[in-house]
Every structure is written in C-alpha cells, then in structure tokens.
Amino acid sequence: MLLDAPFYAELAEGPEGARAYWIGTQDNLRVRIAHYPGPDDAQGTVLMFPGRTEYCEKYGRVAADCAERGFHMLTIDWRGQGLADRMHEDPRAGHVNLFQDYQYDVSAMLDAADLLELPRPLFLAAHSMGGCIGLRALVEGLPVAAVGFTGPMWGIRLAAALRPAAWALGWGSARIGLDHIYAPSTGPDSYVATGLYEGNLLTTDRGGWTYMQRQVTEIPELQLGGPSLRWLHQALAECLALARLPAPDLPAIAFVGSNERIVDVPRIVARMTAWPGGRLERVQGGEHEVLMEDAVTRGRILSQMAQVFEDAARSADAAARSA
C-alpha cells in the first residue's frame, strides 16, 4: 500500500507532478519512494538507486533530463537515510544491520512500480552505494532490461595500510557491542551541509554543490553523517562477495570521474572489463558524483545511458517478435 509522503518539489527541480509515497518493507520498516513522471509515450521507467546519504529530491534534475529523453523515474530513500526509518537511536549515523537488508527496500520499490502502473520496460541507474545494492539485485534477478552505473561502490578506497585495520575494527566492534559508533575520522556532521565547495570530493561544479547543500540545509531531516563501524564492515564484506561473482547478462554502461577519490576505481575497471558487452566511460575532471557536475556533463552521461536503454529495449522487442 502507498501512502502520501512529504516531497520538496521546489528543492528537487524535477519534472512537474512528482510525488512521494511511504511504502512498507517485508521486515516492517517504512521507506520513501518518489515518482518523477515522464511523457505519456514513455519508453519505460528508470529505477534510480541512490548512494549513501542520499534521498529522493537529490535526483530531481536527473529525472528532468530523463523525462526529456522519454523516461519516467522512480527513486527511493534507503533504510537509514533520507526520510526513511533510521536504523539507530542516533539518526545521523549511517547504519544497517545486514547489507542484504537493502534488498527488502528494492522489493518495496518494485511493488511501488507495480502499484503506480509505471511504464515498462524497467531500467536501472545506480550511483555509488546504489551500485553495490544494484549489482546484488541484478544477481538476484532484478527485472530490468539494461543498467547504467555512476561511481559504483564495488570497493571502498582505503589506503592499503588501513584496509586490515578497517576489517578488524568492524569485526571486533560487533563482538563488544560497539559497532554502532562512527567509523574513524567521521562523525554526525553531514559532509555537504558543513563542508566547503573548495576541495570537496563530490563535484567540480559550484552549481551542483549549491543544489545539494541547499537541500540538506533547508530540510535538516535529510542529513546523514558518517557510517557506523557495522555499515563499514558490512559494505566491505558485500563488495568482496560481489567481486567473486560473474557479471549479469544484460547491457551495461558505467561512468567514473577521472578524479574519483571515494570508491575503488580498479574494482570498477575489473568489473566492467569482465562484463560481456559492458562499457566503462571516464568523465574527464569528474569527481565522485558525475551526475552532480555541470548540466552539459550530466546531459552527456544521461544521453549515453539512455542510448544503452533504448538499444536494449529494441533488442528485447525484436527477440519477443521472433519468438
């Protein structure tokens, strides 16, 4: 069942008529999903899987670009962030019990797509942590025709000397009941709300930075701080597990900034090199959030992604007609 949820359309700057809804998960949590409408003769619906700390309004501009290219968009506040149920008594801690639990949110999102009778086929666009969640969902049979990734979190960039310590801290803290505390060098402050544009790790575009910062300062409930030790340990374990699995058999394109400093670029290169028919595009000068770069860069990325989606849909139609 869908219930109306708050949605900040002015801050999102998305297509007119966007709405948000609450929906329950199989494990009895409440997450928020948002539908950004596309044209009446839409080519399908893009499921937008956001990254850690993100929320539905952040992809309003992306949704507007997708609508211009003929797609509806459905996106989500994952458990523990945005306006979804938070996972710890400290609401600023980025926390999750098991990484697999995000798949409950994916299932709820698919239910919402059915309830809203959104146009098919479905496509997946996934950023950062959403790329990790999305790859697991694809392995488990997510019914999409093609996928596009930006800065996918298939590994977390850590100095080699720190990686064993991160594993040990995550494992050990769980055994003494301290896995809810923040990972080293992080805390409750939102990076975007309290940080400076100069030297940031997310975007080279001041307009993109201002867009993100305005959202989380005007609606403080959207803010999230650093990850908990448990989240970090769960994320490292999930990335390692996914690295051992073959790529799904469907068209895929991935984009990574040439100045990416948050996720593990060699893991992205390895994955896309082994993906049958997959393609990796470097965004020159780009940081982690290439969809939050300038409008020209964002448009170029989304046009390439849309082309992959359109080609996949045509191939599926041709195969169905010849069957």
Stockholm file with secondary structure:
# STOCKHOLM 1.0

chainA/1-323         MLLDAPFYAELAEGPEGARAYWIGTQDNLRVRIAHYPGPDDAQGTVLMFPGRTEYCEKYGRVAADCAERGFHMLTIDWRGQGLADRMHEDPRAGHVNLFQDYQYDVSAMLDAADLLELPRPLFLAAHSMGGCIGLRALVEGLPVAAVGFTGPMWGIRLAAALRPAAWALGWGSARIGLDHIYAPSTGPDSYVATGLYEGNLLTTDRGGWTYMQRQVTEIPELQLGGPSLRWLHQALAECLALARLPAPDLPAIAFVGSNERIVDVPRIVARMTAWPGGRLERVQGGEHEVLMEDAVTRGRILSQMAQVFEDAARSADAAARSA
#=GR chainA/1-323 SS CCEEECCCHHHHTCCTTCEEEEEECTTSCEEEEEEECCCTTCCEEEEEECCTTCCGGGGHHHHHHHHHTTEEEEEEECTTSTTSCCSSSSTTSBCCSCGGGHHHHHHHHHHHHHHTTCCSSEEEEEETHHHHHHHHHHHTTCCCSCEEEESCCSSBCCCTTTHHHHHHHHHHHHHTTCTTSBCTTCCSSCHHHHCCSTTCSSCSCHHHHHHHHHHHHHSGGGCCCCBBHHHHHHHHHHHHHHHTSCCCSSCEEEEEETTCCSBCHHHHHHHHHHSTTCEEEEETTCCSCGGGSCHHHHHHHHHHHHHHHHHHHHHHHHHHHHC
#=GC SS_cons         CCEEECCCHHHHTCCTTCEEEEEECTTSCEEEEEEECCCTTCCEEEEEECCTTCCGGGGHHHHHHHHHTTEEEEEEECTTSTTSCCSSSSTTSBCCSCGGGHHHHHHHHHHHHHHTTCCSSEEEEEETHHHHHHHHHHHTTCCCSCEEEESCCSSBCCCTTTHHHHHHHHHHHHHTTCTTSBCTTCCSSCHHHHCCSTTCSSCSCHHHHHHHHHHHHHSGGGCCCCBBHHHHHHHHHHHHHHHTSCCCSSCEEEEEETTCCSBCHHHHHHHHHHSTTCEEEEETTCCSCGGGSCHHHHHHHHHHHHHHHHHHHHHHHHHHHHC
//
